[in-house]
C-alpha cells in the first residue's frame, strides 16, 4: 500500500516533512518550501524549492539555507558501498 505520510528515504536516510519546515522557519524570507527528490536507484538527488516574497540577494539566501541544512544533519553516512 505504500507510506501513509510524506517521510522519504534519501541515500539510506529518512527525511521528514518537519525537517523541511524547520529550514523554512529558520529563514523568514521563505514563504513556501518543497523538497523534490529525483534520480535513479542509489543515486538520489534532493532539491529544495523555495518561494520567497522578495527575491533579492538570492545567492546569499541560498548559501544560508545550505548552511542550515548542513548544520541540521546529525548523522553522516559516509560508508563506501564499493
Helices and strands as residue ranges (DSSP letters): E 8-10, E 13-15, H 17-26, E 30-40, E 43-52, H 58-72
